[in-house]
Amino acid sequence: MPNTDNNKENVGFIDIVKSVFAAMFGVQSDKNRQRDFKQSSMVPYIVVGVVFVVLFVLGLMAIVSVVISA
């Protein structure tokens, strides 16, 4: 039986961003989800997720501010 730890796929920054973005909208593929959970560290995913949430909230605040001031 092969050891799955040796079959880790290198995931680049763009792959992490795409995975977090897809997961936020609930369209993450099972293959990518499994690949993400095989990574040794979840820190990059958490950091990108927090940045996306902050940008999303700031974007909503900007839109509401523009609509209210109009």
C-alpha positions as CSV (number, residue, x, y, z in Angstrom):
1,M,0.0,0.0,0.0
2,P,1.6,3.3,-1.1
3,N,2.2,6.0,1.5
4,T,0.0,9.0,0.7
5,D,2.4,11.4,2.5
6,N,4.9,10.9,-0.3
7,N,2.3,11.8,-2.9
8,K,1.9,15.4,-1.8
9,E,1.2,17.7,-4.7
10,N,3.0,21.1,-4.5
11,V,0.5,23.8,-4.3
12,G,1.5,27.3,-5.4
13,F,0.1,30.7,-4.2
14,I,-2.3,30.9,-7.2
15,D,-3.7,27.4,-6.4
16,I,-4.3,28.5,-2.8
17,V,-6.1,31.6,-3.9
18,K,-8.3,29.7,-6.3
19,S,-9.0,27.0,-3.7
20,V,-10.0,29.6,-1.0
21,F,-12.1,31.6,-3.5
22,A,-13.9,28.4,-4.7
23,A,-14.5,27.2,-1.2
24,M,-16.0,30.6,-0.1
25,F,-18.6,30.3,-2.8
26,G,-19.2,26.6,-2.2
27,V,-18.0,25.3,-5.5
28,Q,-14.7,23.6,-4.5
29,S,-14.2,20.3,-6.3
30,D,-13.6,17.2,-4.2
31,K,-10.3,16.6,-5.9
32,N,-9.0,20.1,-5.0
33,R,-10.4,19.8,-1.5
34,Q,-8.6,16.5,-0.9
35,R,-5.4,18.0,-2.4
36,D,-5.7,21.0,0.0
37,F,-6.2,18.8,3.1
38,K,-3.0,16.7,2.2
39,Q,-0.9,19.8,2.6
40,S,1.4,20.0,5.7
41,S,0.3,23.5,6.7
42,M,-3.1,25.2,6.6
43,V,-1.6,28.6,7.5
44,P,-1.5,29.9,3.9
45,Y,-5.1,28.9,3.4
46,I,-6.1,30.7,6.6
47,V,-4.2,33.8,5.8
48,V,-5.7,34.0,2.3
49,G,-9.1,33.3,3.7
50,V,-8.8,36.1,6.2
51,V,-7.6,38.6,3.6
52,F,-10.5,37.7,1.3
53,V,-13.0,38.1,4.1
54,V,-11.5,41.5,5.0
55,L,-11.6,42.7,1.4
56,F,-15.1,41.4,0.9
57,V,-16.4,43.3,4.0
58,L,-14.5,46.5,3.0
59,G,-16.0,46.2,-0.5
60,L,-19.5,45.8,0.9
61,M,-18.9,48.8,3.2
62,A,-17.7,50.9,0.2
63,I,-20.8,49.9,-1.9
64,V,-23.2,50.7,1.0
65,S,-21.4,54.1,1.6
66,V,-21.7,55.0,-2.1
67,V,-25.4,54.0,-2.2
68,I,-26.3,55.9,1.0
69,S,-24.5,59.0,-0.1
70,A,-26.1,59.1,-3.6
